[in-house]
Amino acid sequence: MKDVIRNIEAIIFASAEGIDLADIKQILQEALAIELSREELRELIKKIEDKYQDEEHVLELRYINNAYQFLTKAVYHEAIQQLQNHNNKRKLSQSALETLAIIAYRQPITKLEIEQIRGVSCDYSIQRLLEKKLIKIAGKADTIGKPLLYATSQQFMDHFGINGVRDLPQLKDIVTEDNAIGETNE
């Protein structure tokens, strides 16, 4: 039975969000070919909850919104908040900013189209922007190979304080005579 408990623990830990009792039961049935009643499963989950009540563990098993998930104990929330603040403070590189600007003004856009505009690979920049949730995958293009389409996310809108793409500054608003190149004909 200890192996079953460890499998339940692993399933809950590996699920990106909470996982409900029915899904745990189905996964155990498919993975281990065992049939547990809902009550038996609840008893095993209770053992996992009790195990994580010990002070040596930084995580606890919580039942939230009809699903089980591991969360950091409240005593560590300040440290976790500082980590999130630290990660959010990390600035974007110049190439990531350029990539973000291209996506913002030309969305939805494929990676190939971004690379054609920039003239260099943008794999790392796109990955960083996805990690920071400034862009999102907006679907797939109807071209050969069905490449992913990228667009700005709601977090991008929130971060820059805009309601939509139409609120982005227009090129005519940015270009000034000081930025002009060459001579002007009068």
N, C-alpha and C positions, 0 to 999 in steps of 0.2 A: 504494500500500500504506500510505502514511502516513495517509491518510484512514481506512482500516480500523483502524489502531492507535488513532487518536484516538477513533473510535467505540467501540472496546473499552474504552478508558480511561473514556470518558463513561458507558458502561453500568455498569462496576464502581463508579464514583464515585457514580452516582445510585441504586444499589441500597441500600436501607435496611440490609440485612444482607448477609452474604456471598452471592456468586452463583457457582454451579458452572459448569464448562466446558460441559456440555450446554445449559444455559440461555443462556449467552453465544452459543453456536453457533446456537441456534434464533432468538434475537433478531436476530443478524446476517443470518441467512437471510431472515427476514421483513422487516427494515428495509432492508437493502441488496441483497437478492436475490443474495447471494454464498454459495458453498458452500466451506467450509474443512474440511480434515481436522482431527482432534483434534491431530495433531502440528503442523500449520501454526498452529493457534490457540495451542498452547503456546509455540511460538517467538515469536509476536507478543506474547504476555503476558510472556515473558521479557524482551523489549525494553523493555516498560513497567516491569518490576521494576528493570532496570538503570538506566533513566532516573531513577527515584526514589531510587537509592542515593546520588546526588549530594548533598552537604551543603546545597545551596541549597534543597532541598525539606524541608518539615517532615513530610510524609507518606511512608509506604512502602506498597508493595503486598505483602500477606501472603496466604499460602495456609493457611487455618485451617479445620479441620473440613470438609474437602473442598470449600471455597469460597474465592473470592478476595474480598478487601476491602481498602480503604484504611484504614490506622490511623496515628495520630500516632506518630512515632519515640519510642523510649524516653527519649531525652534531654529531651523536653518533658513527660514525665509529671508531674513535680512542679508545673509551671505549670498543667497541665490539672486536677490534683487541687485546686489552690487555686481555680480557676474553679468547679469543682463544689461545693466547700465554700462559696464565696461565694454561689452560686446557691441552695444549700440553706438558707443563713442568712436569706434574704429572708423576712420574716414575711408571713403572710397578713393581708389586710385584715379588718376587722370583718365586712363583707358576705360575704367568702369563708368565714370561720369559721361564720357563720350558715348559709350554704348547705351547708357540709360537715356541720354538725350535723343539718340537715333530712334530708340524704341518708342519713346514718348511721342515724337513727332510723326513717325511713320507706321505706328501700330495698326493692325497686327502685322508683324514682320518676321521673316525667317532668319535664322542665324547666317545663312549664306548671303542674304541681302544686306545684313549688317556688316558682314566682312567685306562685301564689295564696296560699300560706302567708306568704311574705315581703311581698307586696304591691308588689314592684318587679321590674324585669328582672334576671335573674341570668346573662346571657350571659357577661360578663367573668369572673365568679366561677367559673363552670363551666369555662371555658377554662383559667384559672389552676390549678384543682384537677386538671384532666386533665394539664396540663403538668407539675405536680409529682407526678403519678401517685398522688395520694391517692384519686382516684375512677376508675372505669372505666365503659365502656359495657357494660351487662349484657344488652343485647338490644333488642328493639322491642316496644312495647305492642300489644295486639290491639285498638286503637281506631282511629278514623278518622285517616288520615294516618300511621299507624304511627310515632309519636314514639319517640325513643330513651329507653331506661331507664337510669338511672344508679345505681350502687351503689359502696360503698367498695371499695378495692383491698387486696391483700395488703400493699402498702407502708403503707397507712393502719393496718392491724393491727399491723405491725411498729413503726411510728413511735409508736403509742400503747401498745404493749406489751400488746395484748389478743389472745386467740385467736379471737374471733368477736364478732358483734353482741350475743350474749347477755351478754358481759362489759362492755358499755357501762353506765355508771351509770344507774340508774333515776331518774325524776323525783322520787320520794319520797326518794331519797338526797341529792338536791341542794337541795330546798326546805327551808328552815329557818324558824323563827318570825321571825327577823330579816328574812327576805325577804317576809313576809306583807304584803299590802296591805289596808287597811281595819281595821275592828274585829272582834274575835272574840267570838262569843257563848258565854258560859259557862253 
